[in-house]
Amino acid sequence: MSGPIGGEHEEVSVVGFEVPRSPDSSYNNPLPTVEEEARDPPLVPPHLQHTLLSFPTSRDGLSSLPLPQNVTLNHLYIESRESPRSVVALGITHRYRSKYVTVVLYKPVQRR
C-alpha cells in the first residue's frame, strides 16, 4: 500500500473474498414519531442496580466489599443519593484474572 497518508483509499481486494455491500435499508430508518419520543425510557435491569457504589459502608473500614457480579463489570455507574448533594460519585469495576479493580471518581456539583 503506497500513497500519502490521509489520501484517497483504494478499494482492497482479496482473492476469493468479496466485501458485501451494506443493504440500502440500513440507511433509511424512519424518524421517530411524537408518540415514540414521549415514551418513558426502558427500565434498568435489576441486576445492574447492585453495584459497589450502592453497597453500605462499614464503620470500622476493615471489612472487604463483596465480589461484584459479572454483569456489573465494565459499566459506568453513578451514585444514587437524594439531593441536595455536593459531590457526585462515578464508578467502574474491571476484572483482571482473579482480581477486581474499582475506580471511583468524585466530582463537585455546582450550586445555583
Phi, psi and omega in degrees: 000111179243163180129166182289152177289136180083003179283186179293141180273132174273150179286127182268134178238139177244134183300126177086002180224125178243127181290125181289148177282150174288139179292142180299332181292343180282352181251000183234051177291137180289151176291147179293145179278172179297322180295321180292324179287335182277348180293152175288151177293159180295152180287149178286135176302142186298330181288343178277356179270355180257080181249170178291338177289334180265001180281132182293142180278152178264153183285326183279337179075004182263340182283146181269159178282156177290159176292135180288153176287151181299328183287344180267357180287146175061030173243143177271129182238148175246140181296135179257102178224150181289152177278160003278142177226150182258347182222140174250134179251130174245140181218151176215141181241132177242155174243135172233108186055246181258007181255149177241136179237124177246128177250127179241128178249134178249132180230129177291145178262128179286134178271145181254000000 
